[in-house]
Amino acid sequence: MVLRVCFRVLVLALLCLPFCYAYTVTHDGKAIVIDGQRKLLISGSIHYPRSTPEMWPELIRKAKEGGLNAIETYVFWNAHEPNRRQYNFEGRFDLVRFLKTIQEEGLYSILRIGPYVCAEWNYGGLPVWLHQLPGIALRTDNQVFENEMANFTTLIVNMIKQEGLLAPQGGPIIIAQIENEYGDVEGPYGDSGKRYVQWCANLAESFNIGVPWIMCQQGDAPQPMIDTCNGFYCDGFSPNNASSPKMWTENWVASFKNWGGNHPHRPAQDLAFSVARFYQREGTFQNYYMYHGGTNFDRTAGGPLVATSYDYEAPLDEYGNLNQPKWGHLKELHEALIAMENALLYGDANHTDHGNNSTNYSANGVAPGCFLSNIDAQKDYNLSFNGNTYFLPAWSVSVLPDCKTEAHNTAKINVQTSLMVRLPNKAESEPSDLSWSWTPEMIGDVLQGNGGHFKTNQLKEQLSVTIDASDYLWYMTKTTFKAPIGDEAVVLDLNGMGKGAAWVNGKGIGRFWLIESSPMADNGCAPCSYNGSFYADKCDSNCGKSTERWYHVPRSFLQDDDNTLVLFEEAGGDPLQVSFQTVTTGTVCADLEEGHTMNLACQGGHTIGSVGFACFGDPQGTCGGFSEGTCNGVDALAIVEEVMHETLGEIHVQRFIMNARLVFDVVVLIRLVLGRQSVRLMLMR
C-alpha cells in the first residue's frame, strides 16, 4: 500500500511511576538478583551526550515500548572535567537529569563509569590535560594516573549517592562498571597491568554502593567483579567463576561510520538470532550497543576517522525515529523472552542435539519454556519436537514459551519496514538562496602563551599546543535561516561542501567531510544475506557515496526567529548548495504470511492515507521497489483500497491505526477472495 496523505493525531502516553522504595541488588551464578528474585534483563545503550535533554524522555519511552527494562550508559570524563578540577554537568552533560529520566520511566540503569570508555569518543573519554601532568602513564599502575582516576570516579559516585540514584536508595542504578575492555590491551603492560586491574577492583569496592560491579572483556577480573562479554555473539561465553552470571554488556547492533567508508548494516534477523542464542545458552543479561547511537556533536568524535553520525544502525536511529524492521522485530523477540522469564531464571536447561539444537527449560516448579535453533547457515530444516513439526529457516531460533507454540522465529520478520525521506525546509520561501558573510574565528587565549600567539623555531605537536581546545586556526562563513516547520528531526544538508566544522546558534553540530567511499570498497555493497556469522563490513551499503552528507541539528538548538549557521571550510566548497531539511517516514512496507497480523503506521503522529501497491502472490523486489511476480491475485490492489475506504475512511482511520484491526481485516478479506498463502503490502504517505 502507498500512503500518500498522513494526518496528525493526538497520541497519549502513560508514564510508569518511578522507583519510590529502596531495593537490594545482588547476584548469584545465574542472574542479577533484585529483592531476592532473579531478573531477566534486556538493556540498551543510550549515551546522554550524543543526544539532547529534550530528546531523552522520548528515546527512553521508545526503548521501554520496544521491550527494554534497562538503559546502559558510559560516563564521559573529558566532557565533565575538560580542565583539571573544573567540572561541567550542564545541558547534554547533565548525567543526573538523564538518570532521573530513566527512573521516571520505571527502567533500571547500568552506569559504566570507566572512566576510560573508548566508545569511539574523543581520546576514549580521557581528558587531554592528563598529558600535562609530570610522570603520568595512562591506564596502568601509575600513581599519578590512579590519583586522577580515583578523584573523578569518587566525584561521580558521591554525586549519584547524593541524588539518591542507587538501587538501595530507591534509584534506578542496579549495576556499575569500572574500567573498560582493559583485557584487550592488558598483555603489553605485564605485571603493572595486573596490579592496575586489582587496584581498579579495590577502588570500586571501597565505594560501598550496594550494587554489583562489572568489568567487561576482563577474563582475570578479581572477585567480586563480574567479567562480561562484548561482541557480535556471546552465546559461547562463560564468566571466569561459577558465582558470576552470564552477562553481555555490548551486543554490537552494527557498527560506526568511518570517513571515507560505507554504511554498516547488520540484518535484524542476525541480531535477533544472536540474542535468542544467548538466552538459549543460559545468559540472563544482554545489552544492545547501541539502542540509540545519536550524534558526535562538537569535536567529540574519536578515532580512527569516526564520522559525526553515530547512528550505529541502532533500533532508534540518529534522530530518535524507529528503525524498522529492527526495532519491531526485536520487540517481538523481547515479548517472547519475557513470557518465559521464570523458566529461563529458575528452570533447568536441558540441551539436546537434533543435528541442530533445542533447549528445554523445565522442572523446579516453573512452567517450561523452549528454544529450537538451526545454526546451519545454508539449509532450512523441519524439526520434530514434542510431537510437533516446526519449520526452522537457516540460521534461526524459534522461541516457544509453552514448548508448543512458536511465539517468535528470528528469521521471520512480521513487522513493517520503514524508509525515511528528507523534505525541504518549508519555512524558507527560497531555502537555497542564502546570503553568506565571512568572519575570522575568535581564538582568544585558548592556546598557550600571549593570547594564542607565539613564536617557535621548530615544529610543534598540535595536541600540546591547543590543549584540545581547537582543531585549527581558521576563518569561517555564516548565514541565517528560519527553523523548519513542524516537529520532525532537522538535518543540515552540506552537499557541495568539502571538509570542516559547523555550528548552529553557537552549538557545535560536529565535523563534516563530504568524502566518498570507493564503489568497490570491501564487498562493494553486494547483496547481503543474514545467514551465517556476521562481521563488521559484511552487509555494507552506500558504496561510492559521501559517508555523511546530512548532519543532525536537534530542535532544541533552534530558535523561533532567525537562526545562525556558521561553517568552517578547510578544503573548499560551495555554500550556496547548503540547505536545511526534515526527516520523516516516506515509505512503509510489509511482508505478511498466513496466520500473522501486523500494525502498520507512519511515525511522528501521522496516519495512513491511501494505498499504492498491494500484491497477493509472489511479488518481486524489496521495500520501495516491488513489482508483481508470476503468481498474483489480479484484484489485490482494488480489494485493499476498498477495505481501506469502506472499513475506515478518512474519519475513522485515526481510531484504528495503532492496533491490528486494519491489517487483520485486509488480510482476512484477501484470503477469502483470492485463496493465496501470503500477502506483501507496501505503504507510503
JOGIVEN-V322877 format. One record per pair of residues at least 12 apart in sequence whose C-alpha atoms are under 7 Angstrom apart, sorted by the first residue. I is the first residue (numbers start at 1). J is the second residue. D is the distance in whole Angstrom. If there is no record, write none. Layout:
I:J:D + I:J:D
This chain:
1:611:4 + 1:612:5 + 1:613:4 + 1:614:5 + 1:681:5 + 1:682:4 + 1:683:4 + 1:684:7 + 2:610:6 + 2:611:4 + 2:612:4 + 2:613:6 + 2:682:6 + 2:683:4 + 2:684:4 + 2:685:6 + 3:608:5 + 3:609:5 + 3:610:4 + 3:611:5 + 3:612:7 + 3:683:5 + 3:684:4 + 3:685:4 + 4:609:6 + 4:610:6 + 4:684:6 + 4:685:4 + 5:608:7 + 5:609:5 + 5:610:7 + 5:685:5 + 6:606:5 + 6:607:5 + 6:608:5 + 6:609:5 + 6:685:6 + 7:606:5 + 7:607:5 + 8:605:5 + 8:606:5 + 8:607:7 + 9:605:5 + 9:606:7 + 9:654:7 + 11:605:7 + 15:105:6 + 16:104:7 + 16:105:5 + 16:106:6 + 17:104:6 + 17:105:7 + 17:106:6 + 18:103:5 + 18:104:5 + 18:105:6 + 18:106:5 + 19:103:7 + 19:106:6 + 19:170:6 + 19:171:6 + 20:170:6 + 21:170:5 + 22:167:6 + 22:168:5 + 22:169:5 + 22:170:4 + 23:35:6 + 23:167:6 + 23:168:5 + 23:170:6 + 24:167:7 + 24:168:6 + 25:174:6 + 25:211:5 + 26:211:6 + 26:212:6 + 28:243:6 + 28:244:6 + 28:245:6 + 29:242:6 + 29:243:4 + 29:244:5 + 29:245:5 + 30:245:5 + 30:246:7 + 31:245:5 + 31:284:6 + 38:345:6 + 40:284:5 + 40:285:6 + 40:341:6 + 41:69:6 + 41:70:7 + 41:284:6 + 41:285:5 + 41:286:6 + 42:68:5 + 42:69:6 + 42:70:6 + 42:285:6 + 42:286:5 + 42:287:6 + 43:68:5 + 43:69:6 + 43:70:4 + 43:71:5 + 43:72:7 + 43:286:6 + 43:287:4 + 43:288:6 + 44:68:7 + 44:70:7 + 44:71:5 + 44:72:6 + 44:287:5 + 44:288:4 + 44:289:6 + 44:290:6 + 44:291:5 + 45:71:6 + 45:72:4 + 45:73:6 + 45:287:7 + 45:288:6 + 45:289:5 + 45:290:5 + 45:291:5 + 45:292:7 + 46:71:7 + 46:72:6 + 46:73:6 + 46:290:7 + 46:291:6 + 46:292:5 + 46:293:6 + 47:73:5 + 47:74:7 + 48:92:6 + 48:93:7 + 48:98:7 + 49:92:5 + 49:93:6 + 50:294:5 + 50:295:5 + 50:296:6 + 50:297:7 + 51:92:7 + 51:294:6 + 51:295:6 + 52:92:5 + 53:91:7 + 53:92:6 + 54:556:7 + 56:98:7 + 57:101:6 + 59:320:6 + 60:102:7 + 61:105:7 + 66:327:7 + 66:331:5 + 67:331:5 + 67:334:6 + 67:335:7 + 69:107:5 + 69:108:6 + 70:107:5 + 70:108:4 + 70:109:5 + 71:108:6 + 71:109:5 + 71:110:6 + 72:109:6 + 72:110:5 + 72:111:6 + 73:110:7 + 73:111:6 + 73:112:6 + 74:111:6 + 74:112:5 + 74:113:6 + 74:117:7 + 75:112:6 + 75:113:5 + 75:114:7 + 75:115:7 + 76:115:7 + 76:125:5 + 77:115:6 + 77:125:5 + 77:126:6 + 77:127:7 + 78:125:5 + 78:126:5 + 78:127:4 + 80:93:7 + 82:127:6 + 83:129:7 + 84:129:7 + 103:171:7 + 103:172:5 + 107:172:7 + 108:172:5 + 108:173:6 + 108:174:6 + 109:172:5 + 109:173:5 + 109:174:6 + 110:173:6 + 110:174:6 + 110:175:5 + 110:176:6 + 111:173:7 + 111:175:6 + 111:176:5 + 111:177:6 + 112:176:6 + 112:177:4 + 112:178:7 + 113:176:7 + 113:177:6 + 113:178:6 + 114:177:6 + 114:178:5 + 114:179:4 + 114:180:6 + 115:179:6 + 116:179:6 + 116:180:6 + 117:180:6 + 120:301:6 + 120:302:5 + 120:303:6 + 120:306:7 + 121:300:6 + 121:301:5 + 121:302:4 + 122:300:5 + 122:301:5 + 122:302:4 + 123:302:6 + 128:467:7 + 128:468:7 + 129:467:7 + 140:192:6 + 140:193:5 + 140:196:5 + 141:192:5 + 141:193:6 + 141:195:6 + 141:196:5 + 168:210:6 + 174:211:6 + 175:211:6 + 175:212:5 + 175:213:6 + 176:212:7 + 176:213:5 + 176:214:6 + 177:213:5 + 177:214:5 + 177:215:6 + 178:200:7 + 178:204:7 + 178:214:7 + 178:215:6 + 179:215:7 + 180:215:7 + 180:216:6 + 181:216:5 + 181:217:5 + 181:218:6 + 182:217:7 + 182:218:6 + 183:217:5 + 183:218:5 + 183:219:7 + 184:217:7 + 198:222:7 + 201:222:7 + 201:225:7 + 213:225:5 + 213:226:6 + 214:226:4 + 214:227:6 + 214:228:7 + 215:227:5 + 215:228:6 + 216:228:4 + 216:229:6 + 216:249:7 + 217:229:6 + 217:230:6 + 219:240:6 + 226:244:6 + 227:239:6 + 227:240:7 + 228:247:5 + 228:248:6 + 228:249:6 + 229:247:6 + 229:248:5 + 229:249:6 + 229:250:7 + 230:248:6 + 230:249:6 + 230:250:5 + 230:251:6 + 231:250:6 + 231:251:6 + 231:252:6 + 232:251:6 + 232:252:5 + 233:274:6 + 234:248:7 + 234:278:6 + 235:277:6 + 235:278:4 + 235:281:6 + 246:283:5 + 246:284:6 + 246:285:7 + 247:283:6 + 247:284:6 + 247:285:5 + 247:286:6 + 248:285:6 + 248:286:5 + 248:287:6 + 249:286:6 + 249:287:5 + 250:287:6 + 250:288:6 + 250:289:5 + 251:287:6 + 251:288:5 + 251:289:5 + 252:288:6 + 252:289:5 + 252:290:7 + 253:266:6 + 253:271:6 + 253:288:6 + 253:289:6 + 253:290:6 + 253:313:7 + 253:314:6 + 254:266:5 + 254:312:6 + 254:313:6 + 254:536:7 + 255:312:5 + 255:536:7 + 256:310:6 + 256:312:5 + 257:306:6 + 257:307:6 + 257:310:7 + 258:305:5 + 258:306:5 + 258:307:5 + 259:305:6 + 259:306:6 + 259:307:5 + 259:515:7 + 259:547:6 + 260:515:5 + 260:516:5 + 260:517:5 + 260:547:6 + 261:517:5 + 261:547:6 + 262:517:6 + 262:540:6 + 262:541:6 + 262:542:6 + 262:543:5 + 262:547:6 + 263:540:5 + 263:541:5 + 263:542:6 + 264:536:7 + 264:537:6 + 264:539:7 + 264:540:5 + 264:541:7 + 265:313:6 + 265:539:5 + 265:540:6 + 265:541:7 + 266:539:6 + 267:530:6 + 268:325:7 + 268:326:5 + 268:329:7 + 269:410:5 + 269:411:5 + 269:530:6 + 270:530:6 + 272:330:6 + 272:410:5 + 273:396:6 + 273:397:6 + 273:410:5 + 276:397:6 + 280:359:7 + 280:371:6 + 290:312:7 + 290:314:6 + 291:314:5 + 291:315:5 + 291:316:6 + 292:314:6 + 292:315:7 + 292:316:5 + 292:317:6 + 292:318:7 + 293:310:5 + 293:311:5 + 293:312:6 + 293:314:6 + 293:318:6 + 294:309:7 + 294:310:5 + 294:311:5 + 294:318:4 + 294:319:7 + 295:308:6 + 295:309:5 + 295:310:5 + 295:311:7 + 295:318:6 + 296:308:5 + 296:309:6 + 296:310:6 + 296:510:6 + 297:508:6 + 297:509:5 + 297:510:4 + 298:508:4 + 298:509:6 + 298:510:4 + 298:511:7 + 299:510:6 + 299:511:7 + 308:510:6 + 308:511:6 + 308:512:7 + 315:327:4 + 319:489:6 + 324:416:6 + 324:417:5 + 324:418:5 + 325:415:6 + 325:416:6 + 325:417:5 + 328:415:6 + 329:413:6 + 329:415:6 + 332:408:7 + 333:408:6 + 336:399:7 + 336:401:7 + 336:407:6 + 336:408:7 + 339:401:6 + 340:369:6 + 340:401:5 + 342:366:7 + 343:361:6 + 343:362:7 + 343:366:6 + 343:367:6 + 343:368:6 + 343:369:6 + 344:361:6 + 346:364:7 + 347:361:5 + 347:362:5 + 347:363:6 + 347:364:6 + 347:366:6 + 348:361:5 + 348:362:5 + 348:363:6 + 349:361:5 + 349:362:7 + 356:373:6 + 356:374:5 + 356:375:6 + 357:372:6 + 357:373:5 + 357:374:7 + 358:371:6 + 358:372:4 + 358:373:6 + 359:371:5 + 359:372:7 + 368:402:6 + 368:403:7 + 369:400:6 + 369:401:5 + 369:402:5 + 369:403:5 + 370:399:6 + 370:400:5 + 370:401:6 + 370:403:5 + 371:397:7 + 371:398:6 + 371:399:5 + 371:400:6 + 372:397:6 + 372:398:5 + 372:399:7 + 373:396:6 + 373:397:4 + 373:398:6 + 374:392:6 + 374:394:6 + 374:395:5 + 374:396:5 + 374:397:6 + 375:394:7 + 375:395:5 + 375:396:7 + 376:394:6 + 376:395:6 + 377:394:5 + 377:395:5 + 377:531:5 + 377:532:5 + 378:394:6 + 378:531:7 + 379:394:5 + 380:392:6 + 380:393:4 + 380:394:5 + 381:393:6 + 393:411:7 + 394:531:7 + 395:531:5 + 395:532:6 + 396:409:7 + 396:410:5 + 396:411:5 + 397:409:6 + 397:410:6 + 398:410:7 + 414:591:7 + 414:592:6 + 414:598:7 + 415:590:7 + 415:598:6 + 416:588:6 + 416:589:5 + 416:590:5 + 416:600:6 + 417:588:6 + 417:589:5 + 417:590:6 + 418:585:6 + 418:587:6 + 418:588:4 + 418:589:6 + 419:585:6 + 419:586:6 + 419:587:5 + 419:588:6 + 420:583:7 + 420:584:6 + 420:585:4 + 420:586:5 + 420:587:7 + 421:583:6 + 421:584:6 + 421:585:6 + 421:586:5 + 422:581:6 + 422:582:5 + 422:583:5 + 422:584:7 + 423:581:5 + 423:582:5 + 423:583:6 + 424:580:7 + 424:581:5 + 424:582:7 + 425:484:5 + 425:580:6 + 425:581:5 + 425:582:7 + 426:484:6 + 426:485:6 + 427:482:6 + 427:483:7 + 427:484:5 + 427:485:6 + 428:482:6 + 431:579:6 + 432:576:7 + 432:577:6 + 432:578:7 + 432:579:6 + 433:576:7 + 434:479:7 + 434:576:7 + 435:479:6 + 436:477:7 + 436:478:6 + 436:479:5 + 437:477:6 + 437:478:5 + 437:479:7 + 438:476:6 + 438:477:4 + 438:478:6 + 439:475:6 + 439:476:5 + 439:477:6 + 440:474:7 + 440:475:4 + 440:476:6 + 441:474:6 + 441:475:6 + 441:476:6 + 446:466:7 + 446:469:6 + 447:465:6 + 447:466:5 + 448:465:6 + 448:466:7 + 475:568:6 + 476:566:7 + 476:567:6 + 476:568:4 + 476:569:7 + 477:566:6 + 477:567:5 + 477:568:6 + 478:564:7 + 478:565:5 + 478:566:4 + 478:567:6 + 479:564:6 + 479:565:5 + 479:566:7 + 480:562:6 + 480:563:5 + 480:564:4 + 480:565:6 + 481:562:6 + 481:563:5 + 481:564:7 + 482:561:6 + 482:562:5 + 482:563:6 + 483:558:6 + 483:559:7 + 483:560:7 + 483:563:7 + 488:582:6 + 488:583:6 + 488:584:6 + 489:554:7 + 489:582:5 + 489:583:5 + 490:552:6 + 490:553:5 + 490:554:6 + 490:555:7 + 490:580:7 + 490:581:6 + 490:582:5 + 490:583:6 + 491:550:6 + 491:551:5 + 491:552:5 + 491:553:5 + 491:580:6 + 491:581:5 + 491:582:6 + 492:550:5 + 492:551:5 + 492:552:6 + 492:553:7 + 492:579:6 + 492:580:5 + 492:581:6 + 493:549:6 + 493:550:5 + 493:551:7 + 493:578:6 + 493:579:5 + 493:580:6 + 494:549:6 + 494:550:6 + 494:578:5 + 494:579:7 + 495:549:6 + 495:577:6 + 495:578:6 + 496:573:6 + 496:574:5 + 496:575:7 + 496:577:6 + 497:514:7 + 497:572:7 + 497:573:4 + 497:574:6 + 497:575:6 + 498:513:6 + 498:514:5 + 498:569:7 + 498:571:5 + 498:572:6 + 498:573:5 + 499:512:5 + 499:513:4 + 499:514:6 + 499:569:6 + 499:570:5 + 499:571:5 + 500:512:5 + 500:513:6 + 500:568:5 + 500:569:5 + 500:570:5 + 501:567:6 + 501:568:5 + 501:569:7 + 502:566:6 + 502:567:5 + 502:568:6 + 503:565:6 + 503:566:5 + 503:567:7 + 504:557:7 + 504:564:6 + 504:565:5 + 504:566:6 + 505:557:7 + 505:563:6 + 505:564:5 + 505:565:6 + 507:557:7 + 509:552:7 + 509:553:7 + 514:546:5 + 514:547:7 + 514:548:6 + 514:549:6 + 515:546:5 + 515:547:6 + 516:544:6 + 516:545:5 + 516:546:4 + 516:547:6 + 517:543:6 + 517:544:5 + 517:545:6 + 517:546:6 + 517:547:7 + 518:543:6 + 518:544:5 + 519:543:5 + 519:544:4 + 524:543:6 + 525:539:7 + 525:540:5 + 525:541:5 + 525:543:6 + 585:602:6 + 585:603:6 + 586:684:6 + 586:685:6 + 587:624:7 + 587:683:6 + 587:684:4 + 587:685:7 + 588:682:6 + 588:683:5 + 588:684:5 + 589:623:6 + 589:681:6 + 589:682:4 + 589:683:5 + 590:680:6 + 590:681:5 + 590:682:6 + 591:679:6 + 591:680:4 + 591:681:6 + 592:678:6 + 592:679:5 + 592:680:6 + 593:677:7 + 593:678:4 + 593:679:6 + 594:677:6 + 594:678:6 + 597:660:6 + 597:663:6 + 597:664:6 + 598:660:6 + 598:663:6 + 599:658:7 + 599:659:6 + 599:660:5 + 599:663:7 + 601:657:6 + 601:658:7 + 607:654:7 + 607:657:7 + 608:685:6 + 609:685:6 + 611:641:6 + 611:683:7 + 612:683:7 + 613:637:6 + 613:681:6 + 613:682:6 + 614:636:6 + 614:637:5 + 614:680:7 + 614:681:5 + 614:682:6 + 615:628:7 + 615:632:6 + 615:633:7 + 615:636:6 + 615:637:7 + 615:679:7 + 615:680:6 + 615:681:6 + 616:632:5 + 616:633:5 + 616:636:6 + 616:676:7 + 616:678:6 + 616:679:5 + 616:680:6 + 617:631:5 + 617:632:4 + 617:633:6 + 617:676:6 + 617:678:6 + 617:679:6 + 618:630:7 + 618:631:6 + 618:632:6 + 633:674:6 + 636:670:7 + 640:666:6 + 643:666:6
